[in-house]
Amino acid sequence: MPRMTDCLSIYHFWWRYKARSKLYS
């Protein structure tokens, strides 16, 4: 089971990726 810190890191990375995609779209 992944640690909470790891989950937050993945979520933060995904959120930034999504935001970047919006800017370039």
CHARMM internal coordinates of N, CA and C (Angstrom, degrees):
IC EDIT
DIST 1 N 1 CA 1.4763
DIST 1 CA 1 C 1.5359
ANGL 1 N 1 CA 1 C 109.76
DIST 1 C 2 N 1.3367
ANGL 1 CA 1 C 2 N 116.70
DIHE 1 N 1 CA 1 C 2 N 122.61
DIST 2 N 2 CA 1.4670
ANGL 1 C 2 N 2 CA 120.57
DIHE 1 CA 1 C 2 N 2 CA -177.36
DIST 2 CA 2 C 1.5213
ANGL 2 N 2 CA 2 C 112.11
DIHE 1 C 2 N 2 CA 2 C -65.53
DIST 2 C 3 N 1.3077
ANGL 2 CA 2 C 3 N 115.31
DIHE 2 N 2 CA 2 C 3 N 149.08
DIST 3 N 3 CA 1.4609
ANGL 2 C 3 N 3 CA 119.46
DIHE 2 CA 2 C 3 N 3 CA 179.64
DIST 3 CA 3 C 1.5270
ANGL 3 N 3 CA 3 C 110.23
DIHE 2 C 3 N 3 CA 3 C -75.47
DIST 3 C 4 N 1.3180
ANGL 3 CA 3 C 4 N 116.31
DIHE 3 N 3 CA 3 C 4 N 156.50
DIST 4 N 4 CA 1.4612
ANGL 3 C 4 N 4 CA 120.26
DIHE 3 CA 3 C 4 N 4 CA -178.60
DIST 4 CA 4 C 1.5266
ANGL 4 N 4 CA 4 C 111.25
DIHE 3 C 4 N 4 CA 4 C -58.95
DIST 4 C 5 N 1.3248
ANGL 4 CA 4 C 5 N 116.67
DIHE 4 N 4 CA 4 C 5 N -38.20
DIST 5 N 5 CA 1.4642
ANGL 4 C 5 N 5 CA 119.42
DIHE 4 CA 4 C 5 N 5 CA -179.07
DIST 5 CA 5 C 1.5208
ANGL 5 N 5 CA 5 C 109.99
DIHE 4 C 5 N 5 CA 5 C -61.29
DIST 5 C 6 N 1.3283
ANGL 5 CA 5 C 6 N 117.02
DIHE 5 N 5 CA 5 C 6 N -39.63
DIST 6 N 6 CA 1.4613
ANGL 5 C 6 N 6 CA 120.40
DIHE 5 CA 5 C 6 N 6 CA 179.99
DIST 6 CA 6 C 1.5248
ANGL 6 N 6 CA 6 C 109.64
DIHE 5 C 6 N 6 CA 6 C -65.16
DIST 6 C 7 N 1.3236
ANGL 6 CA 6 C 7 N 116.86
DIHE 6 N 6 CA 6 C 7 N -41.31
DIST 7 N 7 CA 1.4658
ANGL 6 C 7 N 7 CA 120.38
DIHE 6 CA 6 C 7 N 7 CA -179.61
DIST 7 CA 7 C 1.5210
ANGL 7 N 7 CA 7 C 109.87
DIHE 6 C 7 N 7 CA 7 C -62.73
DIST 7 C 8 N 1.3209
ANGL 7 CA 7 C 8 N 116.15
DIHE 7 N 7 CA 7 C 8 N -42.91
DIST 8 N 8 CA 1.4611
ANGL 7 C 8 N 8 CA 119.35
DIHE 7 CA 7 C 8 N 8 CA -179.72
DIST 8 CA 8 C 1.5191
ANGL 8 N 8 CA 8 C 110.22
DIHE 7 C 8 N 8 CA 8 C -64.10
DIST 8 C 9 N 1.3266
ANGL 8 CA 8 C 9 N 116.91
DIHE 8 N 8 CA 8 C 9 N -39.10
DIST 9 N 9 CA 1.4624
ANGL 8 C 9 N 9 CA 120.15
DIHE 8 CA 8 C 9 N 9 CA -179.44
DIST 9 CA 9 C 1.5207
ANGL 9 N 9 CA 9 C 110.06
DIHE 8 C 9 N 9 CA 9 C -62.80
DIST 9 C 10 N 1.3311
ANGL 9 CA 9 C 10 N 115.94
DIHE 9 N 9 CA 9 C 10 N -44.89
DIST 10 N 10 CA 1.4665
ANGL 9 C 10 N 10 CA 120.11
DIHE 9 CA 9 C 10 N 10 CA -179.23
DIST 10 CA 10 C 1.5241
ANGL 10 N 10 CA 10 C 109.70
DIHE 9 C 10 N 10 CA 10 C -64.97
DIST 10 C 11 N 1.3255
ANGL 10 CA 10 C 11 N 116.92
DIHE 10 N 10 CA 10 C 11 N -43.25
DIST 11 N 11 CA 1.4642
ANGL 10 C 11 N 11 CA 120.97
DIHE 10 CA 10 C 11 N 11 CA -179.09
DIST 11 CA 11 C 1.5243
ANGL 11 N 11 CA 11 C 109.98
DIHE 10 C 11 N 11 CA 11 C -62.54
DIST 11 C 12 N 1.3382
ANGL 11 CA 11 C 12 N 116.14
DIHE 11 N 11 CA 11 C 12 N -44.06
DIST 12 N 12 CA 1.4636
ANGL 11 C 12 N 12 CA 120.34
DIHE 11 CA 11 C 12 N 12 CA -179.25
DIST 12 CA 12 C 1.5237
ANGL 12 N 12 CA 12 C 109.77
DIHE 11 C 12 N 12 CA 12 C -62.65
DIST 12 C 13 N 1.3267
ANGL 12 CA 12 C 13 N 117.40
DIHE 12 N 12 CA 12 C 13 N -43.86
DIST 13 N 13 CA 1.4661
ANGL 12 C 13 N 13 CA 121.35
DIHE 12 CA 12 C 13 N 13 CA 179.91
DIST 13 CA 13 C 1.5257
ANGL 13 N 13 CA 13 C 110.10
DIHE 12 C 13 N 13 CA 13 C -62.08
DIST 13 C 14 N 1.3456
ANGL 13 CA 13 C 14 N 116.83
DIHE 13 N 13 CA 13 C 14 N -43.97
DIST 14 N 14 CA 1.4657
ANGL 13 C 14 N 14 CA 121.07
DIHE 13 CA 13 C 14 N 14 CA -179.75
DIST 14 CA 14 C 1.5233
ANGL 14 N 14 CA 14 C 110.41
DIHE 13 C 14 N 14 CA 14 C -64.25
DIST 14 C 15 N 1.3486
ANGL 14 CA 14 C 15 N 116.06
DIHE 14 N 14 CA 14 C 15 N -40.91
DIST 15 N 15 CA 1.4585
ANGL 14 C 15 N 15 CA 119.74
DIHE 14 CA 14 C 15 N 15 CA -179.37
DIST 15 CA 15 C 1.5229
ANGL 15 N 15 CA 15 C 110.20
DIHE 14 C 15 N 15 CA 15 C -62.48
DIST 15 C 16 N 1.3313
ANGL 15 CA 15 C 16 N 117.39
DIHE 15 N 15 CA 15 C 16 N -43.02
DIST 16 N 16 CA 1.4670
ANGL 15 C 16 N 16 CA 120.51
DIHE 15 CA 15 C 16 N 16 CA 179.52
DIST 16 CA 16 C 1.5170
ANGL 16 N 16 CA 16 C 109.60
DIHE 15 C 16 N 16 CA 16 C -64.47
DIST 16 C 17 N 1.3278
ANGL 16 CA 16 C 17 N 116.76
DIHE 16 N 16 CA 16 C 17 N -40.48
DIST 17 N 17 CA 1.4653
ANGL 16 C 17 N 17 CA 120.71
DIHE 16 CA 16 C 17 N 17 CA -179.71
DIST 17 CA 17 C 1.5232
ANGL 17 N 17 CA 17 C 110.05
DIHE 16 C 17 N 17 CA 17 C -62.42
DIST 17 C 18 N 1.3212
ANGL 17 CA 17 C 18 N 116.24
DIHE 17 N 17 CA 17 C 18 N -41.78
DIST 18 N 18 CA 1.4622
ANGL 17 C 18 N 18 CA 121.10
DIHE 17 CA 17 C 18 N 18 CA -179.79
DIST 18 CA 18 C 1.5340
ANGL 18 N 18 CA 18 C 109.69
DIHE 17 C 18 N 18 CA 18 C -65.26
DIST 18 C 19 N 1.3277
ANGL 18 CA 18 C 19 N 115.97
DIHE 18 N 18 CA 18 C 19 N -43.81
DIST 19 N 19 CA 1.4669
ANGL 18 C 19 N 19 CA 120.16
DIHE 18 CA 18 C 19 N 19 CA -179.84
DIST 19 CA 19 C 1.5249
ANGL 19 N 19 CA 19 C 109.32
DIHE 18 C 19 N 19 CA 19 C -61.74
DIST 19 C 20 N 1.3399
ANGL 19 CA 19 C 20 N 116.98
DIHE 19 N 19 CA 19 C 20 N -42.42
DIST 20 N 20 CA 1.4620
ANGL 19 C 20 N 20 CA 121.01
DIHE 19 CA 19 C 20 N 20 CA -179.69
DIST 20 CA 20 C 1.5221
ANGL 20 N 20 CA 20 C 109.61
DIHE 19 C 20 N 20 CA 20 C -62.07
DIST 20 C 21 N 1.3231
ANGL 20 CA 20 C 21 N 116.49
DIHE 20 N 20 CA 20 C 21 N -40.85
DIST 21 N 21 CA 1.4634
ANGL 20 C 21 N 21 CA 120.47
DIHE 20 CA 20 C 21 N 21 CA -178.47
DIST 21 CA 21 C 1.5281
ANGL 21 N 21 CA 21 C 109.53
DIHE 20 C 21 N 21 CA 21 C -62.40
DIST 21 C 22 N 1.3312
ANGL 21 CA 21 C 22 N 116.34
DIHE 21 N 21 CA 21 C 22 N -39.68
DIST 22 N 22 CA 1.4658
ANGL 21 C 22 N 22 CA 120.14
DIHE 21 CA 21 C 22 N 22 CA 179.40
DIST 22 CA 22 C 1.5241
ANGL 22 N 22 CA 22 C 110.22
DIHE 21 C 22 N 22 CA 22 C -62.42
DIST 22 C 23 N 1.3326
ANGL 22 CA 22 C 23 N 116.54
DIHE 22 N 22 CA 22 C 23 N -44.62
DIST 23 N 23 CA 1.4608
ANGL 22 C 23 N 23 CA 119.95
DIHE 22 CA 22 C 23 N 23 CA -177.97
DIST 23 CA 23 C 1.5211
ANGL 23 N 23 CA 23 C 111.22
DIHE 22 C 23 N 23 CA 23 C -61.89
DIST 23 C 24 N 1.3229
ANGL 23 CA 23 C 24 N 116.93
DIHE 23 N 23 CA 23 C 24 N -40.38
DIST 24 N 24 CA 1.4610
ANGL 23 C 24 N 24 CA 119.96
DIHE 23 CA 23 C 24 N 24 CA -177.89
DIST 24 CA 24 C 1.5167
ANGL 24 N 24 CA 24 C 113.01
DIHE 23 C 24 N 24 CA 24 C -80.89
DIST 24 C 25 N 1.3263
ANGL 24 CA 24 C 25 N 117.07
DIHE 24 N 24 CA 24 C 25 N -21.05
DIST 25 N 25 CA 1.4640
ANGL 24 C 25 N 25 CA 119.15
DIHE 24 CA 24 C 25 N 25 CA -177.45
DIST 25 CA 25 C 1.5270
ANGL 25 N 25 CA 25 C 110.67
DIHE 24 C 25 N 25 CA 25 C -62.58
END
COOR INIT
IC SEED 1 N 1 CA 1 C
IC BUILD
